[in-house]
Amino acid sequence: MPNILRKIDVFLLLLLISGCSATIDTVKQKEIIKNTYHYVRQGENLFRISMYYYESKSTKEILEGVEKIKNANNIKTNSISVGQRLLIPHTVKKQPNYPLLPPSDITTTIKSSTTPVSPTTETKIEQPETPEYRPILIDRVFIWPVSGKIICNFGELDNQGIDILVEPGIDVLSADDGKIVFAGMTSKYQETIIIEHSQTVYTVYSHDLDILVQRGDYVRKGTPIAKVKSGTHRTRYIHFEIRINNVAVNPVVYLPQQ
């Protein structure tokens, strides 16, 4: 019976990450191609700018927008500077009157810039709330599968994990000891590896992977299980999830500070 339940758990997990939910492609109407300009504000980056102007629904689409902006402005890196004017191709949206920052940063910036400051009172800037730590896995310590900047956080754009910007060719490591229960392609995340760490705990690694393991392998924490695909023609990132009882949890809560 336990083995049957474990197989059911793995099957359900595959369904969750394989893009099994039906999607309806809408017919896109032809529209006049227009461009707009954006003046970079403090704290903004190309990822957030792309997400705003192209209203993308996935990290892949946002990064495609980043490449459009870089190509339109002959930018070779992801670095931009405050005050820089960027041509934003193929959009009719106009620059907003607030900086394009993560939601918590936007709240802090708007409040601090619009609240009148009295010379006799102390200015108090509201800090973003820290996520509640729930030590569901008190006996388990994960490691980061890769080092890099998080470009899409848990919960953003319905993200079930985190997306980490990486360099081509680096190793992707197993976050803890476990058994490979899936290594292959899924329609939602492309190249995907699922590791079972216990009967209820799984980690998921996907996107831009050259897979080095196969189903049934047992791996130790820190073992290379894949390499990030080589080539520099586009930005590379890794999608990482932690699932407990087939429910996605915020990986950052269970990982050490980078």
HUKA-V495495 format. One record per residue. RES is the residue in one letter. SS is DSSP state (@ for helix, = for strand, . for the rest). OMEGA is omega in radians with two decimals (* if undefined). D_LAST is the distance of its C-alpha to the last C-alpha in Angstrom with 1 decimal. Layout:
[[RES,SS,OMEGA,D_LAST] [RES,SS,OMEGA,D_LAST]]
This chain:
[[M,.,3.11,40.3] [P,@,-3.14,36.7] [N,@,3.12,36.4] [I,@,3.14,37.9] [L,@,3.14,35.5] [R,@,3.11,32.5] [K,@,3.10,34.0] [I,@,3.13,34.5] [D,@,-3.14,30.9] [V,@,3.14,29.7] [F,@,3.12,32.4] [L,@,3.13,31.4] [L,@,3.10,27.7] [L,@,3.10,29.0] [L,@,-3.11,31.2] [L,@,-3.06,28.3] [I,@,-3.08,26.3] [S,.,3.11,29.4] [G,.,-3.05,30.4] [C,.,-3.13,33.6] [S,.,-3.07,34.3] [A,.,3.07,37.0] [T,.,-3.10,36.3] [I,.,3.11,39.2] [D,.,3.09,39.3] [T,.,3.13,41.1] [V,.,-3.11,43.5] [K,.,3.10,42.1] [Q,.,3.11,44.8] [K,.,3.10,45.4] [E,.,-3.12,44.5] [I,.,-3.13,45.1] [I,.,3.13,42.2] [K,.,3.10,41.1] [N,.,3.05,38.5] [T,=,3.13,37.0] [Y,=,3.12,35.1] [H,=,3.08,31.9] [Y,=,-2.99,31.2] [V,.,3.07,27.4] [R,.,-3.12,26.4] [Q,.,3.06,23.6] [G,.,-3.12,20.2] [E,.,3.03,21.6] [N,.,-3.07,20.4] [L,@,-3.13,22.3] [F,@,-3.12,20.7] [R,@,3.13,21.9] [I,@,3.11,25.1] [S,@,-3.11,25.9] [M,@,-3.12,25.2] [Y,@,-3.00,27.6] [Y,@,-3.09,30.4] [Y,@,3.09,30.5] [E,.,-3.07,29.8] [S,.,-3.10,27.9] [K,.,3.14,27.3] [S,.,3.11,24.6] [T,@,-3.14,21.6] [K,@,-3.13,24.0] [E,@,3.12,26.6] [I,@,-3.13,24.3] [L,@,3.05,23.1] [E,@,3.07,26.8] [G,@,3.08,27.6] [V,@,-3.14,25.0] [E,@,3.08,27.0] [K,@,-3.12,30.2] [I,@,3.14,29.3] [K,@,-3.14,28.1] [N,@,-3.12,31.3] [A,@,-3.09,33.5] [N,.,3.13,32.2] [N,.,3.12,31.9] [I,.,-3.10,28.2] [K,.,-3.13,26.5] [T,.,3.11,22.9] [N,.,-3.08,20.7] [S,.,3.03,21.1] [I,.,-3.07,23.6] [S,.,3.14,25.0] [V,.,-3.13,26.4] [G,.,-3.13,30.0] [Q,.,3.09,30.0] [R,=,-3.13,32.4] [L,=,2.98,31.4] [L,=,3.12,33.9] [I,=,-3.05,32.9] [P,.,2.98,35.2] [H,.,3.06,36.9] [T,.,3.10,36.3] [V,.,-3.13,38.6] [K,.,3.11,36.0] [K,.,-3.14,36.0] [Q,.,3.13,33.2] [P,.,3.14,32.6] [N,.,3.09,33.1] [Y,.,3.13,29.5] [P,.,-3.13,26.2] [L,.,-3.09,24.4] [L,.,3.00,21.2] [P,.,-3.03,19.3] [P,@,-3.10,21.8] [S,@,3.13,20.5] [D,@,3.11,20.3] [I,@,3.14,23.8] [T,@,-3.12,25.2] [T,@,-3.10,24.0] [T,@,-3.11,25.3] [I,@,-3.11,28.6] [K,@,-3.08,29.3] [S,@,-3.08,28.7] [S,@,-3.08,30.8] [T,@,3.14,33.7] [T,.,3.12,34.3] [P,.,-3.11,37.1] [V,.,3.09,36.2] [S,.,-3.10,38.9] [P,.,-3.10,39.4] [T,.,-3.12,40.1] [T,.,-3.13,37.1] [E,.,3.11,33.5] [T,.,-3.12,31.2] [K,.,3.14,28.6] [I,.,-3.13,25.9] [E,.,3.13,24.6] [Q,.,3.10,20.9] [P,.,-3.13,19.4] [E,.,3.06,19.5] [T,.,-3.11,16.4] [P,.,3.14,16.6] [E,.,3.14,18.6] [Y,.,3.11,16.9] [R,.,-3.04,19.4] [P,.,3.11,18.8] [I,.,-3.07,20.9] [L,.,-3.05,19.3] [I,.,-3.10,19.6] [D,.,-3.04,20.3] [R,.,3.11,17.5] [V,.,3.12,13.9] [F,=,2.97,12.2] [I,.,3.10,9.7] [W,.,3.11,8.1] [P,.,3.07,11.3] [V,.,3.02,10.1] [S,.,3.13,7.6] [G,.,-3.12,8.6] [K,.,3.06,9.4] [I,=,-3.11,10.7] [I,=,3.04,14.4] [C,=,-3.05,15.9] [N,.,3.06,14.8] [F,.,3.11,16.4] [G,.,3.10,20.0] [E,@,-3.13,20.3] [L,@,-3.10,23.3] [D,@,-3.14,23.7] [N,.,-3.14,20.5] [Q,.,3.10,20.2] [G,.,3.05,16.6] [I,=,3.08,13.9] [D,=,-3.00,14.6] [I,=,3.10,12.1] [L,=,-3.05,13.5] [V,=,3.05,14.0] [E,.,3.11,16.4] [P,.,3.00,19.6] [G,.,-3.11,20.2] [I,.,3.12,16.8] [D,=,2.97,16.6] [V,=,-2.99,15.5] [L,=,3.01,14.9] [S,.,-3.08,16.2] [A,.,3.10,13.8] [D,.,3.08,16.5] [D,.,3.08,20.2] [G,=,-3.10,22.5] [K,=,3.10,25.4] [I,=,3.12,25.5] [V,=,3.04,27.7] [F,=,3.05,27.5] [A,=,-3.09,26.9] [G,=,-3.06,28.6] [M,=,2.95,29.1] [T,=,-3.09,29.0] [S,.,-3.09,30.6] [K,.,-2.99,27.7] [Y,.,-3.11,24.7] [Q,=,-3.09,26.5] [E,=,-3.01,25.1] [T,=,3.02,23.6] [I,=,3.05,22.7] [I,=,3.11,22.9] [I,=,3.06,22.1] [E,=,-3.14,23.9] [H,.,3.02,22.2] [S,.,-3.11,25.1] [Q,.,-3.09,28.0] [T,.,-3.03,26.0] [V,=,3.13,22.4] [Y,=,2.95,21.4] [T,=,-3.09,18.5] [V,=,-3.14,19.3] [Y,=,-3.09,18.2] [S,=,3.06,20.2] [H,.,3.06,21.3] [D,.,-3.09,21.7] [L,=,2.80,21.8] [D,=,-2.98,24.2] [I,=,-3.10,24.4] [L,.,-3.07,24.9] [V,.,3.08,25.9] [Q,.,-3.10,28.7] [R,.,3.13,29.7] [G,.,3.11,30.4] [D,.,3.01,28.1] [Y,=,-3.07,26.2] [V,=,3.07,22.7] [R,.,3.08,20.6] [K,.,3.12,16.9] [G,.,3.11,15.3] [T,.,3.05,18.6] [P,=,3.13,18.7] [I,=,3.13,20.4] [A,=,2.99,20.6] [K,=,3.04,20.1] [V,=,-3.11,19.3] [K,.,3.14,22.8] [S,.,-3.14,24.0] [G,.,-3.09,25.7] [T,.,-3.08,24.8] [H,.,3.10,27.2] [R,.,3.14,24.6] [T,.,-3.14,21.0] [R,=,3.04,19.1] [Y,=,3.11,16.7] [I,=,3.05,15.8] [H,=,-3.08,16.6] [F,=,3.12,15.0] [E,=,2.89,16.7] [I,=,-3.14,17.1] [R,=,3.12,20.7] [I,=,-3.06,22.6] [N,.,3.13,26.4] [N,.,3.06,26.0] [V,=,3.14,24.3] [A,=,3.08,21.0] [V,=,-3.13,18.4] [N,.,-3.09,15.3] [P,@,-3.07,12.6] [V,@,3.13,9.8] [V,@,-3.02,12.1] [Y,@,3.12,11.9] [L,=,3.07,8.4] [P,.,3.09,6.3] [Q,.,3.14,3.8] [Q,.,*,0.0]]
